[in-house]
Amino acid sequence: LAPVPLGSPRFQSEPAALYRELRREYGAVAPVVLEGGVPAWLVLGYRELHQVTGDPVLFSRDSDLWNQWPDIPDDWPLLPMIGHKQPSILYTVGERHRERAAMIGEALEAVDPFRLRALAERLADELIDAVCHKGEADLAAGYAMLLPMRVLAVLYGFEEEQGPGLVGALNDMIDGRERALAGQAHLAASIGRLVADRRAAPADDVVSRMLAHPSGWTDEEIVQDLMVMTAAGHQPTADWIGNSLHLMLTDDRFAASLFGGRNSVAEAMNEVLWEDTPTQNVAGRWASRDTRLGGRRIRAGDLLLLGLQGANSDPRVRTDGSALTGGNNAHFSFGHGEHRCPFPAQEVAEVVARTGIEVVLDRLPDIDLAVPAESLTRRPSPWLRGLTELPVTFTPTPALGGTLA
């Protein structure tokens, strides 16, 4: 069976149909090729993904196991997403990983939820103030793509004015194109300077708490973990905001939210995690020995990509095919197993996303899409699913601090 290129435009244009075809053609585990013809397996089955993420010994997070490293060039654009010998939490295993996850979780758990909500609301209001008098805005590039990193920057200890530059570097890195390595370098340098500053002068922020942890992680390990936290905390949250607003603007079921309702905001956010999850595919796990999965022969060192969206829509667990908007949180959007997103990080993401959505609904009356829904496009990434733009129109309103500009 011929493997499918993971960079196929259909991963952006019609992923639901593509995942159905892949499942019909290959079953729960499909052969794919990454940039440069690099082979991998895409795990699409819900039960199979549960098995892979629940067995960290057989399906390891240790990328040193990869049997393709001899053929990977130094300038491979996916290196930021599939690291080699990176001393970060993503690639540690066993007890060392559990200690590291606890350190990150404790540093995030200490964030005051009221301060977080107030910070997210203030920064969201500032972004809306810049456009509310115009009667039109792009809620993807001009809002959702800016808010999460600006919030995280303050929580971590950056100066607020550094947020926009960090956003640009992150977007370049995650999209996996020609600017990916440059974006990674900018982000690493910025975080490295912050860690050095906080080592010399601790403050009340996430980075200082990580540095003060009794486990005694090195500065380089802290920098690498912050790289992971930043990438995982910003872009998926930005796309969660954008995808939820898109759903609410295009689906009559959520019309009440546009006129002050709040229950539908949570329902839309949960439906997005099932049906249009920001993190579509994740790299990955590596087989520690020869095995079989979903009827496929997996060799030692093979790379398995976690097809989160494919598994979320697996008809074997979604037998009626209806959308899930209630309290069912059994999706894979935050991962599963010991490498799942730490619960305090999920809480931060949810507060930022929900606040970002509610500020839009509070501040922009009679908001509506400015273009036909079918004309909207997605960013060219096989990993994350987000809109390139979300143009809207609304009645102009004054900024919070002044009059109509």
C-alpha positions as a Markdown table, in Angstrom:
| # | Residue | x | y | z |
|---|---|---|---|---|
| 1 | Leu | 0.0 | 0.0 | 0.0 |
| 2 | Ala | 1.4 | 3.4 | -1.0 |
| 3 | Pro | 2.0 | 5.7 | 2.0 |
| 4 | Val | 0.2 | 9.1 | 2.2 |
| 5 | Pro | 2.3 | 12.3 | 2.3 |
| 6 | Leu | 1.6 | 14.0 | 5.6 |
| 7 | Gly | 2.0 | 17.4 | 4.0 |
| 8 | Ser | -1.0 | 16.7 | 1.6 |
| 9 | Pro | -3.2 | 19.8 | 1.3 |
| 10 | Arg | -6.2 | 17.7 | 2.3 |
| 11 | Phe | -4.9 | 17.6 | 5.9 |
| 12 | Gln | -5.9 | 21.3 | 5.9 |
| 13 | Ser | -8.8 | 21.4 | 3.4 |
| 14 | Glu | -10.8 | 18.3 | 4.3 |
| 15 | Pro | -9.2 | 16.3 | 7.1 |
| 16 | Ala | -12.5 | 14.6 | 8.2 |
| 17 | Ala | -12.9 | 13.0 | 4.8 |
| 18 | Leu | -9.2 | 12.2 | 4.5 |
| 19 | Tyr | -9.2 | 10.4 | 7.9 |
| 20 | Arg | -12.3 | 8.4 | 6.8 |
| 21 | Glu | -10.5 | 7.4 | 3.6 |
| 22 | Leu | -7.3 | 6.5 | 5.4 |
| 23 | Arg | -9.2 | 4.3 | 7.9 |
| 24 | Arg | -11.2 | 2.6 | 5.1 |
| 25 | Glu | -8.0 | 2.0 | 3.0 |
| 26 | Tyr | -5.5 | 1.1 | 5.8 |
| 27 | Gly | -7.5 | 0.5 | 9.0 |
| 28 | Ala | -6.5 | 1.9 | 12.3 |
| 29 | Val | -2.8 | 2.4 | 11.5 |
| 30 | Ala | -1.9 | 4.1 | 8.2 |
| 31 | Pro | 1.5 | 4.4 | 6.5 |
| 32 | Val | 2.5 | 8.0 | 5.8 |
| 33 | Val | 5.6 | 9.9 | 4.7 |
| 34 | Leu | 7.0 | 13.1 | 6.1 |
| 35 | Glu | 8.9 | 15.9 | 4.4 |
| 36 | Gly | 11.8 | 14.4 | 2.4 |
| 37 | Gly | 10.1 | 11.0 | 2.0 |
| 38 | Val | 10.7 | 10.0 | 5.7 |
| 39 | Pro | 8.4 | 7.0 | 6.6 |
| 40 | Ala | 6.1 | 6.9 | 9.7 |
| 41 | Trp | 2.9 | 5.4 | 10.9 |
| 42 | Leu | -0.2 | 7.5 | 11.6 |
| 43 | Val | -2.3 | 5.9 | 14.4 |
| 44 | Leu | -6.0 | 6.7 | 13.7 |
| 45 | Gly | -7.8 | 4.2 | 15.8 |
| 46 | Tyr | -9.1 | 5.3 | 19.2 |
| 47 | Arg | -8.3 | 2.0 | 20.9 |
| 48 | Glu | -4.9 | 1.8 | 19.2 |
| 49 | Leu | -4.0 | 5.3 | 20.2 |
| 50 | His | -5.0 | 4.5 | 23.8 |
| 51 | Gln | -2.7 | 1.5 | 23.6 |
| 52 | Val | 0.2 | 3.5 | 22.3 |
| 53 | Thr | -0.1 | 6.3 | 24.7 |
| 54 | Gly | -0.7 | 4.0 | 27.6 |
| 55 | Asp | 2.4 | 1.8 | 27.1 |
| 56 | Pro | 5.5 | 4.0 | 27.5 |
| 57 | Val | 7.8 | 1.1 | 27.5 |
| 58 | Leu | 6.8 | -0.5 | 24.2 |
| 59 | Phe | 6.0 | 2.8 | 22.6 |
| 60 | Ser | 8.6 | 5.1 | 24.0 |
| 61 | Arg | 9.0 | 8.9 | 23.9 |
| 62 | Asp | 12.8 | 8.4 | 23.5 |
| 63 | Ser | 13.5 | 9.7 | 20.0 |
| 64 | Asp | 17.0 | 8.2 | 20.1 |
| 65 | Leu | 15.3 | 5.0 | 19.1 |
| 66 | Trp | 14.4 | 6.3 | 15.7 |
| 67 | Asn | 15.7 | 4.1 | 12.9 |
| 68 | Gln | 15.7 | 7.0 | 10.4 |
| 69 | Trp | 18.2 | 9.3 | 12.1 |
| 70 | Pro | 21.0 | 8.3 | 9.7 |
| 71 | Asp | 19.0 | 9.7 | 6.8 |
| 72 | Ile | 17.7 | 12.9 | 8.5 |
| 73 | Pro | 19.6 | 16.1 | 7.2 |
| 74 | Asp | 20.7 | 18.8 | 9.7 |
| 75 | Asp | 18.3 | 21.3 | 8.0 |
| 76 | Trp | 15.2 | 19.1 | 8.0 |
| 77 | Pro | 12.3 | 21.5 | 8.6 |
| 78 | Leu | 10.5 | 19.1 | 11.0 |
| 79 | Leu | 13.4 | 19.0 | 13.5 |
| 80 | Pro | 11.7 | 21.5 | 15.8 |
| 81 | Met | 8.8 | 19.1 | 16.0 |
| 82 | Ile | 10.8 | 15.8 | 16.1 |
| 83 | Gly | 13.8 | 16.6 | 18.2 |
| 84 | His | 17.1 | 14.6 | 18.5 |
| 85 | Lys | 18.9 | 14.5 | 21.8 |
| 86 | Gln | 16.7 | 17.3 | 23.2 |
| 87 | Pro | 17.0 | 17.5 | 27.0 |
| 88 | Ser | 13.3 | 18.4 | 27.4 |
| 89 | Ile | 10.3 | 16.8 | 29.1 |
| 90 | Leu | 9.1 | 15.6 | 25.8 |
| 91 | Tyr | 11.9 | 13.1 | 25.4 |
| 92 | Thr | 12.5 | 12.0 | 29.0 |
| 93 | Val | 11.0 | 8.8 | 30.2 |
| 94 | Gly | 10.3 | 6.9 | 33.4 |
| 95 | Glu | 10.8 | 8.4 | 36.9 |
| 96 | Arg | 12.8 | 11.3 | 35.5 |
| 97 | His | 9.8 | 12.3 | 33.4 |
| 98 | Arg | 7.4 | 12.0 | 36.3 |
| 99 | Glu | 9.6 | 14.3 | 38.4 |
| 100 | Arg | 9.9 | 16.8 | 35.6 |
| 101 | Ala | 6.1 | 16.8 | 34.9 |
| 102 | Ala | 5.5 | 17.4 | 38.7 |
| 103 | Met | 7.9 | 20.4 | 38.6 |
| 104 | Ile | 6.1 | 22.0 | 35.6 |
| 105 | Gly | 2.7 | 21.2 | 37.1 |
| 106 | Glu | 3.6 | 22.8 | 40.4 |
| 107 | Ala | 5.0 | 25.9 | 38.8 |
| 108 | Leu | 1.7 | 26.4 | 36.8 |
| 109 | Glu | -0.6 | 25.4 | 39.6 |
| 110 | Ala | 0.8 | 28.3 | 41.7 |
| 111 | Val | -0.7 | 30.8 | 39.1 |
| 112 | Asp | -3.5 | 32.6 | 40.8 |
| 113 | Pro | -6.7 | 31.8 | 38.8 |
| 114 | Phe | -8.2 | 35.3 | 39.5 |
| 115 | Arg | -5.0 | 37.0 | 38.4 |
| 116 | Leu | -4.9 | 34.8 | 35.3 |
| 117 | Arg | -8.5 | 35.6 | 34.3 |
| 118 | Ala | -7.9 | 39.3 | 34.9 |
| 119 | Leu | -4.7 | 39.3 | 32.9 |
| 120 | Ala | -6.3 | 37.5 | 30.0 |
| 121 | Glu | -9.3 | 39.9 | 30.0 |
| 122 | Arg | -7.0 | 43.0 | 30.1 |
| 123 | Leu | -4.9 | 41.8 | 27.2 |
| 124 | Ala | -7.9 | 40.7 | 25.2 |
| 125 | Asp | -9.5 | 44.1 | 25.8 |
| 126 | Glu | -6.4 | 45.8 | 24.6 |
| 127 | Leu | -6.5 | 43.8 | 21.3 |
| 128 | Ile | -10.2 | 44.5 | 20.9 |
| 129 | Asp | -9.6 | 48.2 | 21.6 |
| 130 | Ala | -7.3 | 48.4 | 18.6 |
| 131 | Val | -10.1 | 47.3 | 16.2 |
| 132 | Cys | -13.5 | 47.9 | 17.8 |
| 133 | His | -13.9 | 51.4 | 16.2 |
| 134 | Lys | -13.3 | 50.0 | 12.7 |
| 135 | Gly | -16.4 | 47.8 | 12.4 |
| 136 | Glu | -14.3 | 45.0 | 10.9 |
| 137 | Ala | -11.5 | 42.8 | 12.1 |
| 138 | Asp | -9.6 | 39.6 | 11.5 |
| 139 | Leu | -10.2 | 37.5 | 14.7 |
| 140 | Ala | -7.6 | 34.9 | 13.7 |
| 141 | Ala | -4.4 | 36.7 | 12.8 |
| 142 | Gly | -5.4 | 39.9 | 14.6 |
| 143 | Tyr | -6.7 | 38.4 | 17.8 |
| 144 | Ala | -6.6 | 34.7 | 18.6 |
| 145 | Met | -3.1 | 34.3 | 17.3 |
| 146 | Leu | -1.8 | 37.1 | 19.5 |
| 147 | Leu | -3.6 | 36.5 | 22.9 |
| 148 | Pro | -2.3 | 33.3 | 24.4 |
| 149 | Met | 1.4 | 34.0 | 24.0 |
| 150 | Arg | 1.0 | 37.5 | 25.4 |
| 151 | Val | -0.7 | 36.0 | 28.5 |
| 152 | Leu | 2.0 | 33.3 | 28.8 |
| 153 | Ala | 4.8 | 35.8 | 28.4 |
| 154 | Val | 3.6 | 37.7 | 31.5 |
| 155 | Leu | 3.1 | 34.5 | 33.5 |
| 156 | Tyr | 6.6 | 33.3 | 32.6 |
| 157 | Gly | 8.3 | 36.6 | 33.4 |
| 158 | Phe | 8.8 | 38.3 | 30.0 |
| 159 | Glu | 8.1 | 42.0 | 29.5 |
| 160 | Glu | 4.7 | 42.5 | 27.8 |
| 161 | Glu | 6.3 | 44.2 | 24.8 |
| 162 | Gln | 8.2 | 41.0 | 24.0 |
| 163 | Gly | 5.0 | 39.0 | 23.3 |
| 164 | Pro | 4.5 | 39.9 | 19.6 |
| 165 | Gly | 8.0 | 38.8 | 18.6 |
| 166 | Leu | 7.6 | 35.6 | 20.4 |
| 167 | Val | 4.3 | 35.0 | 18.6 |
| 168 | Gly | 6.0 | 35.3 | 15.2 |
| 169 | Ala | 8.8 | 33.0 | 16.1 |
| 170 | Leu | 6.4 | 30.4 | 17.5 |
| 171 | Asn | 4.2 | 30.4 | 14.4 |
| 172 | Asp | 7.3 | 30.0 | 12.1 |
| 173 | Met | 8.5 | 27.1 | 14.2 |
| 174 | Ile | 5.2 | 25.2 | 14.4 |
| 175 | Asp | 4.3 | 25.5 | 10.7 |
| 176 | Gly | 7.3 | 23.4 | 9.8 |
| 177 | Arg | 8.3 | 25.4 | 6.7 |
| 178 | Glu | 11.4 | 27.3 | 5.6 |
| 179 | Arg | 11.5 | 29.6 | 8.6 |
| 180 | Ala | 11.0 | 26.8 | 11.2 |
| 181 | Leu | 14.6 | 26.6 | 12.4 |
| 182 | Ala | 15.0 | 30.4 | 12.5 |
| 183 | Gly | 11.8 | 30.7 | 14.6 |
| 184 | Gln | 13.1 | 28.0 | 17.0 |
| 185 | Ala | 16.4 | 29.8 | 17.4 |
| 186 | His | 14.7 | 33.1 | 18.2 |
| 187 | Leu | 12.4 | 31.5 | 20.8 |
| 188 | Ala | 15.3 | 29.5 | 22.4 |
| 189 | Ala | 17.5 | 32.7 | 22.7 |
| 190 | Ser | 14.7 | 34.7 | 24.2 |
| 191 | Ile | 13.9 | 32.0 | 26.8 |
| 192 | Gly | 17.6 | 31.5 | 27.5 |
| 193 | Arg | 18.0 | 35.2 | 28.4 |
| 194 | Leu | 14.9 | 35.1 | 30.6 |
| 195 | Val | 16.1 | 32.0 | 32.5 |
| 196 | Ala | 19.5 | 33.6 | 33.0 |
| 197 | Asp | 17.8 | 36.8 | 34.3 |
| 198 | Arg | 15.6 | 34.9 | 36.7 |
| 199 | Arg | 18.5 | 32.8 | 37.9 |
| 200 | Ala | 20.2 | 36.0 | 39.0 |
| 201 | Ala | 17.1 | 37.8 | 40.2 |
| 202 | Pro | 14.1 | 35.5 | 41.0 |
| 203 | Ala | 10.5 | 37.0 | 40.9 |
| 204 | Asp | 7.0 | 35.8 | 41.3 |
| 205 | Asp | 6.6 | 34.0 | 38.0 |
| 206 | Val | 6.6 | 30.5 | 36.5 |
| 207 | Val | 10.2 | 30.5 | 35.4 |
| 208 | Ser | 11.5 | 31.5 | 38.9 |
| 209 | Arg | 9.4 | 28.7 | 40.5 |
| 210 | Met | 10.8 | 26.1 | 38.0 |
| 211 | Leu | 14.4 | 27.3 | 38.8 |
| 212 | Ala | 13.7 | 27.0 | 42.5 |
| 213 | His | 12.4 | 23.5 | 42.4 |
| 214 | Pro | 14.4 | 21.2 | 44.7 |
| 215 | Ser | 15.0 | 18.6 | 41.9 |
| 216 | Gly | 17.7 | 20.9 | 40.7 |
| 217 | Trp | 17.2 | 20.9 | 36.9 |
| 218 | Thr | 19.9 | 22.6 | 34.8 |
| 219 | Asp | 19.3 | 25.9 | 33.1 |
| 220 | Glu | 19.4 | 24.1 | 29.7 |
| 221 | Glu | 16.8 | 21.6 | 30.8 |
| 222 | Ile | 14.6 | 24.5 | 32.0 |
| 223 | Val | 15.0 | 26.3 | 28.7 |
| 224 | Gln | 14.0 | 23.2 | 26.8 |
| 225 | Asp | 11.0 | 22.6 | 29.0 |
| 226 | Leu | 9.9 | 26.2 | 28.5 |
| 227 | Met | 10.2 | 25.8 | 24.7 |
| 228 | Val | 7.8 | 22.9 | 25.0 |
| 229 | Met | 5.4 | 24.7 | 27.3 |
| 230 | Thr | 5.4 | 27.8 | 25.1 |
| 231 | Ala | 4.7 | 25.9 | 21.9 |
| 232 | Ala | 2.1 | 23.7 | 23.5 |
| 233 | Gly | 0.5 | 26.6 | 25.4 |
| 234 | His | 0.2 | 29.2 | 22.7 |
| 235 | Gln | -0.7 | 27.8 | 19.3 |
| 236 | Pro | -3.2 | 25.2 | 20.3 |
| 237 | Thr | -4.9 | 27.7 | 22.6 |
| 238 | Ala | -5.0 | 30.3 | 19.8 |
| 239 | Asp | -6.6 | 27.8 | 17.4 |
| 240 | Trp | -9.0 | 26.7 | 20.2 |
| 241 | Ile | -10.2 | 30.3 | 20.3 |
| 242 | Gly | -10.3 | 30.7 | 16.5 |
| 243 | Asn | -12.0 | 27.4 | 15.8 |
| 244 | Ser | -14.6 | 27.9 | 18.6 |
| 245 | Leu | -15.4 | 31.4 | 17.3 |
| 246 | His | -15.7 | 29.9 | 13.8 |
| 247 | Leu | -18.1 | 27.3 | 15.0 |
| 248 | Met | -20.2 | 29.8 | 16.8 |
| 249 | Leu | -20.4 | 32.1 | 13.8 |
| 250 | Thr | -21.4 | 29.4 | 11.4 |
| 251 | Asp | -23.6 | 27.1 | 13.4 |
| 252 | Asp | -27.1 | 28.1 | 14.4 |
| 253 | Arg | -27.0 | 25.9 | 17.5 |
| 254 | Phe | -24.6 | 28.5 | 19.1 |
| 255 | Ala | -26.4 | 31.7 | 18.0 |
| 256 | Ala | -27.6 | 32.3 | 21.6 |
| 257 | Ser | -23.9 | 32.8 | 22.7 |
| 258 | Leu | -23.6 | 35.7 | 20.3 |
| 259 | Phe | -26.3 | 37.6 | 22.3 |
| 260 | Gly | -24.9 | 37.1 | 25.8 |
| 261 | Gly | -25.4 | 33.4 | 26.5 |
| 262 | Arg | -22.6 | 31.6 | 28.3 |
| 263 | Asn | -23.4 | 28.0 | 28.4 |
| 264 | Ser | -23.0 | 27.6 | 24.7 |
| 265 | Val | -19.4 | 29.0 | 24.9 |
| 266 | Ala | -18.3 | 26.0 | 26.9 |
| 267 | Glu | -20.3 | 23.6 | 24.6 |
| 268 | Ala | -18.7 | 25.1 | 21.5 |
| 269 | Met | -15.2 | 24.8 | 23.0 |
| 270 | Asn | -15.8 | 21.2 | 23.9 |
| 271 | Glu | -17.2 | 20.3 | 20.5 |
| 272 | Val | -14.1 | 21.8 | 18.9 |
| 273 | Leu | -11.9 | 19.5 | 21.0 |
| 274 | Trp | -13.9 | 16.6 | 19.5 |
| 275 | Glu | -14.6 | 17.7 | 16.0 |
| 276 | Asp | -12.0 | 20.3 | 15.0 |
| 277 | Thr | -9.2 | 19.9 | 17.6 |
| 278 | Pro | -6.3 | 22.3 | 17.3 |
| 279 | Thr | -3.7 | 19.6 | 17.7 |
| 280 | Gln | -4.5 | 17.2 | 14.9 |
| 281 | Asn | -1.4 | 15.0 | 14.9 |
| 282 | Val | 1.5 | 14.7 | 17.3 |
| 283 | Ala | 5.0 | 13.3 | 16.8 |
| 284 | Gly | 5.4 | 10.9 | 18.3 |
| 285 | Arg | 6.3 | 7.6 | 19.8 |
| 286 | Trp | 9.0 | 5.1 | 18.8 |
| 287 | Ala | 8.7 | 1.3 | 19.0 |
| 288 | Ser | 11.3 | -0.1 | 21.4 |
| 289 | Arg | 11.0 | -3.6 | 19.7 |
| 290 | Asp | 9.2 | -5.3 | 16.9 |
| 291 | Thr | 5.5 | -5.5 | 17.5 |
| 292 | Arg | 2.1 | -5.4 | 15.9 |
| 293 | Leu | -0.5 | -2.7 | 16.1 |
| 294 | Gly | -3.8 | -2.4 | 14.3 |
| 295 | Gly | -2.9 | -5.3 | 12.0 |
| 296 | Arg | 0.4 | -3.7 | 11.0 |
| 297 | Arg | 3.9 | -5.0 | 11.6 |
| 298 | Ile | 5.8 | -2.3 | 13.4 |
| 299 | Arg | 9.6 | -2.6 | 13.5 |
| 300 | Ala | 11.9 | -1.5 | 16.3 |
| 301 | Gly | 12.7 | 2.2 | 15.9 |
| 302 | Asp | 9.6 | 3.0 | 13.7 |
| 303 | Leu | 8.0 | 6.4 | 14.4 |
| 304 | Leu | 4.3 | 6.4 | 15.3 |
| 305 | Leu | 2.4 | 9.7 | 14.9 |
| 306 | Leu | -0.5 | 10.2 | 17.2 |
| 307 | Gly | -3.6 | 11.0 | 15.1 |
| 308 | Leu | -5.6 | 12.7 | 17.7 |
| 309 | Gln | -8.3 | 14.0 | 15.4 |
| 310 | Gly | -8.5 | 10.7 | 13.6 |
| 311 | Ala | -9.0 | 8.8 | 16.9 |
| 312 | Asn | -11.6 | 11.4 | 18.1 |
| 313 | Ser | -13.7 | 10.6 | 15.1 |
| 314 | Asp | -13.2 | 6.8 | 15.1 |
| 315 | Pro | -16.6 | 5.3 | 14.3 |
| 316 | Arg | -16.0 | 2.4 | 16.6 |
| 317 | Val | -16.4 | 4.7 | 19.6 |
| 318 | Arg | -18.6 | 7.4 | 17.9 |
| 319 | Thr | -21.2 | 5.0 | 16.7 |
| 320 | Asp | -24.0 | 7.5 | 16.1 |
| 321 | Gly | -21.7 | 10.1 | 14.5 |
| 322 | Ser | -23.3 | 13.0 | 16.3 |
| 323 | Ala | -21.4 | 16.0 | 17.5 |
| 324 | Leu | -20.4 | 16.0 | 21.2 |
| 325 | Thr | -21.2 | 19.3 | 22.9 |
| 326 | Gly | -21.9 | 18.1 | 26.4 |
| 327 | Gly | -19.6 | 17.2 | 29.2 |
| 328 | Asn | -17.9 | 14.2 | 27.5 |
| 329 | Asn | -14.2 | 14.8 | 27.8 |
| 330 | Ala | -12.9 | 11.4 | 26.6 |
| 331 | His | -11.3 | 13.0 | 23.6 |
| 332 | Phe | -7.5 | 12.8 | 22.9 |
| 333 | Ser | -7.1 | 16.6 | 22.5 |
| 334 | Phe | -4.9 | 16.9 | 25.6 |
| 335 | Gly | -3.2 | 13.5 | 25.0 |
| 336 | His | -3.3 | 10.5 | 27.2 |
| 337 | Gly | -1.0 | 8.6 | 29.5 |
| 338 | Glu | 2.0 | 9.9 | 31.4 |
| 339 | His | 2.9 | 12.3 | 28.6 |
| 340 | Arg | -0.6 | 14.0 | 28.4 |
| 341 | Cys | -0.8 | 17.7 | 28.9 |
| 342 | Pro | -0.5 | 18.4 | 32.7 |
| 343 | Phe | -3.8 | 19.3 | 34.3 |
| 344 | Pro | -2.7 | 22.8 | 35.5 |
| 345 | Ala | -1.6 | 23.6 | 31.9 |
| 346 | Gln | -5.1 | 22.5 | 30.6 |
| 347 | Glu | -6.7 | 24.8 | 33.1 |
| 348 | Val | -4.5 | 27.8 | 32.0 |
| 349 | Ala | -5.4 | 27.1 | 28.4 |
| 350 | Glu | -9.1 | 26.8 | 29.1 |
| 351 | Val | -9.2 | 30.1 | 31.1 |
| 352 | Val | -7.3 | 32.0 | 28.3 |
| 353 | Ala | -9.5 | 30.5 | 25.5 |
| 354 | Arg | -12.8 | 31.0 | 27.3 |
| 355 | Thr | -11.9 | 34.6 | 28.3 |
| 356 | Gly | -10.7 | 35.4 | 24.8 |
| 357 | Ile | -14.0 | 34.2 | 23.3 |
| 358 | Glu | -16.2 | 35.9 | 25.9 |
| 359 | Val | -14.4 | 39.3 | 25.5 |
| 360 | Val | -15.2 | 39.1 | 21.8 |
| 361 | Leu | -18.8 | 38.4 | 22.4 |
| 362 | Asp | -19.1 | 41.1 | 25.1 |
| 363 | Arg | -17.3 | 43.8 | 23.1 |
| 364 | Leu | -18.4 | 43.4 | 19.5 |
| 365 | Pro | -22.1 | 43.6 | 19.0 |
| 366 | Asp | -24.0 | 41.9 | 16.1 |
| 367 | Ile | -20.7 | 40.2 | 15.0 |
| 368 | Asp | -20.9 | 38.3 | 11.7 |
| 369 | Leu | -18.6 | 36.6 | 9.2 |
| 370 | Ala | -17.4 | 39.0 | 6.5 |
| 371 | Val | -16.9 | 36.3 | 3.9 |
| 372 | Pro | -18.7 | 33.1 | 2.9 |
| 373 | Ala | -17.8 | 30.3 | 5.4 |
| 374 | Glu | -16.6 | 28.0 | 2.6 |
| 375 | Ser | -13.9 | 30.5 | 1.6 |
| 376 | Leu | -12.0 | 30.3 | 4.9 |
| 377 | Thr | -8.7 | 28.6 | 4.7 |
| 378 | Arg | -6.5 | 26.7 | 7.2 |
| 379 | Arg | -2.8 | 27.1 | 7.9 |
| 380 | Pro | -0.4 | 24.7 | 6.0 |
| 381 | Ser | 0.5 | 22.5 | 9.0 |
| 382 | Pro | -0.1 | 18.7 | 9.3 |
| 383 | Trp | 0.2 | 19.1 | 13.1 |
| 384 | Leu | -2.1 | 21.9 | 14.0 |
| 385 | Arg | -5.4 | 23.0 | 12.6 |
| 386 | Gly | -6.2 | 26.7 | 12.7 |
| 387 | Leu | -7.6 | 29.4 | 10.4 |
| 388 | Thr | -5.3 | 31.7 | 8.4 |
| 389 | Glu | -7.9 | 34.4 | 8.9 |
| 390 | Leu | -11.4 | 34.9 | 10.4 |
| 391 | Pro | -12.7 | 38.2 | 9.0 |
| 392 | Val | -15.8 | 39.6 | 10.7 |
| 393 | Thr | -17.9 | 42.7 | 10.7 |
| 394 | Phe | -19.8 | 44.4 | 13.5 |
| 395 | Thr | -21.2 | 47.8 | 14.6 |
| 396 | Pro | -18.3 | 50.1 | 15.5 |
| 397 | Thr | -18.0 | 50.7 | 19.3 |
| 398 | Pro | -15.7 | 52.9 | 21.4 |
| 399 | Ala | -12.6 | 51.6 | 23.0 |
| 400 | Leu | -12.8 | 51.0 | 26.8 |
| 401 | Gly | -10.6 | 53.9 | 27.5 |
| 402 | Gly | -12.0 | 56.4 | 25.0 |
| 403 | Thr | -14.3 | 57.3 | 22.1 |
| 404 | Leu | -14.6 | 56.0 | 18.6 |
| 405 | Ala | -11.2 | 56.7 | 16.9 |
